[in-house]
């Protein structure tokens, strides 16, 4: 709610600027007390906000800044333009420039210098909002992190972990795992140097490429189904040799995740962990830190009083034989199982977490179609509206943009505008999956544990 009690849209749709203009803004044609709203981008929920504002008899006026022109979206709304004024950031900067130019043309420069200085100072803060890199994105992140911190304090948090977590310890990515396994396949017809061509042949899909890697094993299973268990043991041994071949002693991210699970260090430790990784590196760290946990790779292994670590794609232990009843989800053949079985145990655990807990996604590309399917299902069907989820993502810069501008400055502005549009689209996409995005700078993965510590209220 705003200070006057009027509603506003949910936090992953709108950035609220806590700004009030007691005397309005003459340059923008606004008189009287005015509240200022900053709309990060325009979505359907904003229409309902405007409809609500237009029906209420209020004295305070509202000035709304948006990144784009939305006139065509307001054609069917009967707005009181005397009380609700919508202006684009571009128009705001144009007004600022016009005001400064007018002052510069005055004969008595000294007389206007102080006034010009005040206008410039007041406008610089707003104009800097145009930059998604410096101001708007940072403010946006601060706001979302603050909300995540509040939700974390309430408890009932589940962490979803992806390859980025294990990569911090030297474990290969899924692509690199498949590539490395080519060297040690049974018949050895290919090497890791052949992987790019193989991957390209299968549309750069590691799931389909993995089927090529497993081909000699799958042929054996077809001809000798009675030896299926033994053959899968060979596959898991192969995976193990690649997974743990270049391990680092530890990583800040693994240490931080352990802290979030440790009741002696975190007032509200996480309730559960769902990981898409095969390794047991987090378990190793938890054991070192004397945190009670329970590794789960199939249905019905929960132990009360311990943190469940649910390996939805199976587990490959580093220092002991892998469980015979844990079949890793490596290729599309195993992955299809996640779709075919409506009540597959891993899907049930993911759904339970999404419905009941605040979920934080770490080290995930968020491209897994099964995970996205389940997230969207919960978003569309959940009757609980106060549970929020958070995705920590790398803010990858757009690398290419045709430089058709006359000056480098204009080209930079084009790139900047494209970048913020790129971010807006991603945030809107994740909002449809029920998640808020927390960005960290490209290539600066060390920021992830810092963000997690801030959310959990831990000392840096």
Secondary structure by P-SEA (a helix, b strand, c coil): cccccccccccccbbbbcccccccccccccccbbbbbbcccccaaaaaaaaaaaaccccbbbbbbbcccccccccccccccccbbbbcaaaaaaaaaaaaaaaaaccccccaaaaaaaaaaaaaaaaacccccccaaaaaaaaaaaaaaaaaaacbbbbbbcaaaaaaaccccaaaaaaaaccccccccccccaaaaaaaaacccaaaaaaaaaaaaaaaaaacccaaaaaaaaaaaaaaaaaacccccccaaaaaaaaaaccccccccccbbbbccccaaaaaaaaaabbbbbbbcccccccccccccccccbbbbcccccccccccccccccccccccccccaaaaaaaaaaaccbbbbcccccccaaaaaaaaaaaaccccccbbbbbbbbbccccccccccccaaaaaaaaaaaaaaaaaaaaaaaaaabbbbbbcccccccaaaaaaaaaacccc
